[in-house]
Amino acid sequence: MDSISEQLIRLALAEDIGSGDITTDYLIPSGESGAGVLVAKETLMVAGTATAAACFTSLDPRCEIEVVAADGTWVHKGDVILRVTGALRALLKGERTALNFLQRLSGIATHVSRYAEMVKGLPVRLVDTRKTTPGWRTLEKHAVRIGGAFNHRMALYDGVMIKDNHIAVSGGIKPAVAAVRTHISHLVKVEVEVSNFKELDEALDSGADVIMLDNMSMADVKEAVVIVDGRAMTEVSGNITEENLCLYAESGVDIISSGALTHQARSVDISMRM
């Protein structure tokens, strides 16, 4: 688990516990041990077990965790996902935070799995975007992979993407690509976002490695793929839904990116029983 996720867990626990759990601290004697299970209340794909476990071990380092259903496992109503044994106060204090992480991340994996299944076997890669919950990116992108899709760039530091506002302030696509090429390694690909055929031609002339066809119609996407003719990878993005996903997957593009993989996922129903 990376340092940002560890900080997020500490922050989430501090947010919930504050100066102390006045219910648990007054009801449960210090040093009393207990056990609990995290149970699915609907059919779902599990993701986030390590994060949920860390919520308990952060409060009680001697806590024992048994992962019954690993990330990527389908479970059904009544199935146990995680067993935890340790200081009873720690279990009760960590319960809600652990469930929040597990419900959200399993919700993303479950949601993504439906999209991934729809394009299974088709010559296209389904990827997420940076439209993630602030602070949760590493965790949510992990859940996307568990669900069967792939990650786009992690953040601003690991890939060049020249978007409309970059183009506007740089004087056009060609000068933007030329400027960034002078600073990056030859191993770093350059992606350019276009929304019409004029921009597409300019992106091709500039030598872009990847061209994102942003919010273009299905007919225009198909025509753009013909124009590109393998000279660059093509990515389609914008208004991707379950209804049109397969149509875009069959259009000839190499990549489909969709923010909906994360921002449209609902938290699934999981509970903890002592």
N, C-alpha and C positions, 0 to 999 in steps of 0.2 A: 504494500500500500504506500502511495507517495505521501510526501510531507503535507501537501495541501489537503488531501483527504483526512489525514490524521488531525490537522488543525480544525477541519470542518467538524469532525466528530467531537472534539473537545468543545468547540463553540456551541454545537447543538446541545450537548449535555449541560453546559453552563447556562444556556438559554432556558432550558426546561427545569433544572434543579435550583439555579440561583443560589441563595444563601442556605438552602436546605429544603428537603422534602418534609414539610411539617406533618403530613399524614403518616408516612412510613416511619420517620424518626420517632414519633410518639407511640406508634403501635408495635413496632418490631424491636426487640432487644438487640443491642449491639452484639455481634458475634454469632447470631443465629444463622444457620445454613438452610438452604432450600433448593428446590429444583423446579424447572419449568420447561415447557415445550412451545415452540412457535408452530402454529398449525394453519394450513391453508383453509380458507372458507369458500373457495371457488377453484375451478380449474385454471392453472396459470403455469408459466415458465419461471423457474426460480432464477434470481440474480441478486447479488448483494449479500451473500451469506458472510463473507469476510468482514464487511462493514458492520453488519448487525452484530456479529460476534465481538468486534472491537468495542462496541458500545458497552458491553458487559465487562470485558477484560480491562477496559480503561478505569472502571469503577472498582473492580476486584481482580487484580493481576493473577490471583490463584484460581480464578473461575475456570471451570472445565467445560469445553464446548464440544459437542458432537454434531457434525454436519450430516444429517440424515439424507437430505436431498441436495446434491451439489448444484452449483450454478449450471444452467442449461438443461436441468431436469424438469420434465413436466410432472406436476402433481395435481391431485384432485381434492375436492372438499373432504376435510377430515385427515388428510395426510400430514404427517409431521415433517417439518423442514429442518428444524434445529432443536437440539436438546442442550440445556444449560444448567449447570450446578455450581453453586457458590454462595457467597454471603447473601442472605435473603434481602437485606436492604439494597444491595447493589442490583439484584435482579429486578426489584420493584422500581427502583429509580431509573434504570436503563431501559425498561420495557417499552415505553412510548417512543423514545428516540430510535431504538433498534427497529421497531416496527415501521416507523416512518421511512427509514432508509430501505428496508426490505420491501415494503409495499410499493414505493416509488420505482425502485430499480427493477423489481420483478414485473411491474406494470409496463415499463419500457420494453423489456425483453419479450414479454407476451405480445405487445402491440407490434413490435418490429418483426416478430416471427411470422405474423400474418402477411406482411408485405414481402418478406423474404421468400415465403412459400410460393407466392404468386409469380415471382420471376425465376424460380428455380429451374435450371436447365436452359435458360435463355442467355445469350452472349452479352450480358450487361452486368455491371457491378452497381449495387445499391449502396449508397453511402449517406451518412448523416451530415450535419452542418455545425456551425458554431452557435446555433439557437438552442442553447442549453441553460439550465438554471444556474445563475451565478454561484461559483464556488463548487458546483457539483459536476463540472465538465468531465473530469477523469472518470468519475463513477458512472455517469450517464453514458459516456462513450464506451465504457466497458460493457454496460448492459446492452448497448446496440450490437456489439460483437457477439455477445451471448445469444441474442435473438436471431443471429444469422446474417446480419448486414455488415458493412465495413465502415471505417472511419474516414472522413475527409481530413483535412489538416486539423491538428489538435488546437492550434491557436495561431496568432499572428507571426510567431517566430519560426515556424517550421514549413512554410510554403509561401510562394509568391502568388497572390491573386490580385490582379489589377481590375478593380471594379469601376463602376460608372463615375463615382466621385474622384477616384484617382485620375481617371482619364480627363475629367473636366478641369482639374487643377494642373495637369501636366501638358496640356496643349494637344492632346490626341493620343491614340493608341501607340503609334510608332515611336514617338519620343518617350513615352512612358516605358515601353519595353526596352528601348535602347538604354535608357538611364539606369534601369534596375539591373540590366545585364552587366554593367560595368562594376557592380558591387558584389554580385552573388557568385558562388562557386558554379563551375560547369556542371556539377551534379544536381543542382537545384532546378526543378522545372518551373516554367513561367506559365501561369494560367491567366487568360484574359476573358472578361465577361463582355458579351455582345448581345444586342437586342434587335439588330436588323442586319440586312445583307451588306450594307455599306461598311458597317463595323466589322462584319465577318471577313470581308475582303482585306480590310486594313490589318486585322489580327493575323491573317494568313501571311500577308506580305511582311509583317514584323517578325515572323518566325516563332510565334507563340507555340508552346508545346501542347497546351490544353486550351480548348475554347469552350467556354460555358455559354450555352444558348439559353438566355434568361427570359422567361415568360413569353416564349415564342409559341405560335400556334403549332398544332400537330403537322399541318401541311408544310409550314415553314421549316420545322425541325427536319422533316424528311428531305426537303430540298437542300437544306444546309449540309446535311450528311453527304449528299451527292457532291456538292461543291467542294467540301473539304477533301473528300476522296482519299482519306488515310494520311493526309499531310500533317495532321495533328489529331490528338485524342479529342473526342467530343463529349461534352457533359450537358445534360439538360436539367434545368432547375426552375422552380416556380410553379405553384398551383398543382403539384403532384398529389393525386388522390388515389384511393383504392380503386375508384371507378376507371381512371385513365392510366394507371400504372403499367398494365400489360401492353397497352397501345404504345406508350413511350418506349417500353423495353423492346418492342418489335420494330422500332423506327430506324434502328441502325446505330444509335448512339452507343458510346462505350460506357458511360457512367450516368446514373440517375442520382441526383442529390435531393434530399427532402428534409426540411426542418421538422415536418410533421412526425418523423420517427421519434423525436424527443418531445416536442412541445404539444403534441396532440395525444400523448399517452396518458391514460388515467391510472391512478394508483389502484392496485388490486387489494382484495380483502384477506388479511392475515391477522390472526389473534394470538395472544400468549395465554397459556393456561398454567397455573401454578400447581 
